[in-house]
Amino acid sequence: MSLLNRIARKSYRTFIGGLYFQGTRQCPMCNWTGFQFEPANQGEFFRFDATCPRCKSQERHRLAYLLLAKRLPARLGKVLHFAPEPCMSKWLSSRTDDYHTADLFLPTVMHKEDICNMTFADDTFDLVWCSHILEHVADDLKAMREIRRVLKPNGLAVIQVPVWGAKTTDEPLSTPEERISKYFQEDHVRRYGADIEHRLRAADLTVETLRTGDLDLQIVLRHGLSDPCGKDIFLATKTTKGSA
């Protein structure tokens, strides 16, 4: 990050900090209130009203909390949380006595797991939480099938990915510069569109999509849910015989 960029960000935070007393934003996860959330990056994109200064939740975390806090069971059963974000980890672990974290690279998780080849037995988890992971995975269909495999028959997978437009683009790109240009982040291997629903169904998952638009506009504004690629939550269950 350039010196000019750092100075601009620091000046912006200082300015916004002086306006926090107005309390126009609220984080539903930690109850922080202030004038505006802190800025954040989404690859090459700089988002001004994004990160809670207290719990570090971003738009997708707050959206999931608002749409699912009352919808999910009071006690979640056995939970698998991939690449756990601290703000979500705190919330999910508070709602279960059997909480598991997993990742292939993070050193702090409970299980070192490849999401495309998990070591867990079939029908293990009541809830699998997979947020902003599949866009990093070369074989996302295999990962989706693994999520299905480890779900209990009545289990639920919560899946979030950045969604841009209608159609997924996943041509192989060889350099970070190409991936930034087309997929908006150097470690993304595809740019998802709304047709991710079809990809999930191809993995024998039944999909229900929740959206920012399901919430009142006042709630969207109050809780800072303006991420252009973070407006969808996909709830996936095992497709059973005779399901659509």
Buried (B, 14 or more C-beta within 10 A) or exposed (E): EEEEEEEEBEEBBEEBBEEBEEEEBBBBBBEBBBBBBBBBEBBEBBBEBBBBBBBBBBBBBBBBBBBBEEEBEEEBBBBBBBBBBEBBBBBBBEBBEEBBBBBBEEEEBEBEBBBBEBEBEEEBBBBBBBBBBBBBBEBBBBBBBBBBBBBBEEBBBBBBBBBBEEEBEBEEBEEEEEBBEBBBBBEBBBBBBBEBBEBBBEBBBBBEBBEBEBBEEEBBBBBBBBBEBBBBBBBBBBBEEEEE
